[in-house]
Amino acid sequence: MRILVITTNNLKLQLMKVNVQSVNFNVDQKLLEFIQERLDKLENFYDKIIYADVFLKVQQTSDKENKTTEVLLSIPGDEIMVKKTAKTFEEGIDSCERALQRQLIKRKDKLSDHSGKKIA
């Protein structure tokens, strides 16, 4: 479990907790920072995200797209799961982020009542 804390001009900002698990390989710091950066952008679309679990796996196939990325996003009362396979984990994270953005926007729209007043 990793929590990234950034200090800027004596202002301490704690970002969303992102847990990264990899199967049969070690994740380098650069990829961890990339994952944190991409998933933090989701808070622009839905600000009640509790945490994200990321699972990285390399499939043993001859196919070039053998890197599977799964993201489980925990939000109040629900969880959203996205699974993508790509050539690189960075591409997989980007695809997961776009899919999660769409789902979070849909969820936020559903939580709006008919008078235009936002609930979430």
C-alpha positions as CSV (number, residue, x, y, z in Angstrom):
1,M,0.0,0.0,0.0
2,R,1.4,3.4,-1.0
3,I,0.1,6.9,-0.2
4,L,1.7,9.7,-2.1
5,V,2.1,12.9,-0.2
6,I,3.2,16.1,-2.0
7,T,4.4,19.2,-0.1
8,T,4.2,22.5,-1.9
9,N,5.0,25.9,-0.3
10,N,4.3,24.5,3.2
11,L,0.9,23.2,1.9
12,K,0.5,19.4,2.4
13,L,-1.9,17.7,0.0
14,Q,-2.8,14.1,0.4
15,L,-4.0,12.4,-2.7
16,M,-6.4,9.5,-3.2
17,K,-5.1,6.3,-1.7
18,V,-4.0,4.0,-4.5
19,N,-3.1,0.3,-3.7
20,V,-1.0,-1.3,-6.5
21,Q,-0.5,-5.1,-6.7
22,S,1.5,-6.8,-9.4
23,V,1.7,-10.4,-10.2
24,N,5.1,-12.0,-10.8
25,F,7.0,-8.7,-11.3
26,N,8.1,-5.6,-9.4
27,V,6.6,-2.3,-10.3
28,D,9.1,0.6,-10.6
29,Q,8.6,4.0,-8.9
30,K,8.0,5.7,-12.3
31,L,5.0,3.5,-13.1
32,L,3.6,4.0,-9.5
33,E,3.7,7.7,-9.9
34,F,2.1,7.5,-13.4
35,I,-0.8,5.4,-11.9
36,Q,-1.3,7.8,-9.0
37,E,-1.2,10.8,-11.3
38,R,-3.8,9.3,-13.7
39,L,-6.2,8.1,-11.0
40,D,-6.0,11.4,-9.1
41,K,-7.6,13.1,-12.2
42,L,-10.7,11.1,-11.5
43,E,-11.4,13.2,-8.5
44,N,-12.2,16.1,-10.9
45,F,-15.3,14.1,-12.1
46,Y,-16.4,12.6,-8.7
47,D,-14.9,13.9,-5.5
48,K,-16.1,11.2,-3.1
49,I,-13.7,8.4,-4.2
50,I,-12.5,6.5,-1.2
51,Y,-9.6,4.5,-2.7
52,A,-8.4,2.6,-5.8
53,D,-7.0,-0.9,-6.0
54,V,-4.9,-1.5,-9.1
55,F,-3.9,-5.0,-10.2
56,L,-1.2,-5.4,-12.9
57,K,-0.7,-8.8,-14.6
58,V,1.4,-10.0,-17.5
59,Q,-0.4,-12.8,-19.4
60,Q,1.8,-15.6,-20.7
61,T,0.7,-15.5,-24.3
62,S,2.3,-14.8,-27.7
63,D,0.0,-11.8,-28.2
64,K,1.7,-8.4,-28.0
65,E,-1.2,-7.1,-25.9
66,N,-0.4,-9.2,-22.9
67,K,-0.5,-6.7,-20.0
68,T,-3.8,-6.7,-18.1
69,T,-4.7,-3.7,-15.9
70,E,-7.6,-3.9,-13.5
71,V,-8.8,-0.9,-11.4
72,L,-11.3,-1.3,-8.6
73,L,-12.6,2.1,-7.5
74,S,-14.3,2.4,-4.1
75,I,-17.0,5.0,-3.8
76,P,-19.7,5.4,-1.1
77,G,-22.2,2.6,-1.4
78,D,-20.6,1.0,-4.5
79,E,-17.5,-0.2,-6.3
80,I,-16.6,0.3,-10.0
81,M,-14.4,-2.3,-11.7
82,V,-12.6,-1.8,-15.1
83,K,-10.3,-4.3,-16.8
84,K,-8.2,-3.5,-19.9
85,T,-5.5,-5.4,-21.8
86,A,-2.9,-3.5,-23.7
87,K,0.7,-3.5,-25.0
88,T,1.9,-1.5,-22.0
89,F,0.6,-0.8,-18.5
90,E,0.6,2.9,-19.2
91,E,-1.8,2.3,-22.1
92,G,-3.9,0.1,-19.9
93,I,-4.1,2.7,-17.1
94,D,-5.0,5.4,-19.7
95,S,-7.9,3.1,-21.0
96,C,-9.0,2.4,-17.5
97,E,-9.0,6.0,-16.6
98,R,-11.2,7.0,-19.6
99,A,-13.7,4.2,-18.9
100,L,-13.8,5.2,-15.2
101,Q,-14.4,8.8,-16.1
102,R,-17.4,7.9,-18.2
103,Q,-18.8,5.7,-15.4
104,L,-18.3,8.4,-12.8
105,I,-19.9,11.1,-14.9
106,K,-23.0,8.8,-15.5
107,R,-23.1,8.0,-11.7
108,K,-23.0,11.7,-10.8
109,D,-25.7,12.5,-13.3
110,K,-27.9,9.8,-11.9
111,L,-27.5,11.3,-8.4
112,S,-28.8,14.7,-9.6
113,D,-32.4,15.3,-8.8
114,H,-34.8,16.7,-11.4
115,S,-34.7,20.2,-10.1
116,G,-31.0,20.5,-11.1
117,K,-29.8,20.4,-7.5
118,K,-26.7,18.2,-7.2
119,I,-26.8,15.6,-4.5
120,A,-23.2,14.4,-4.8
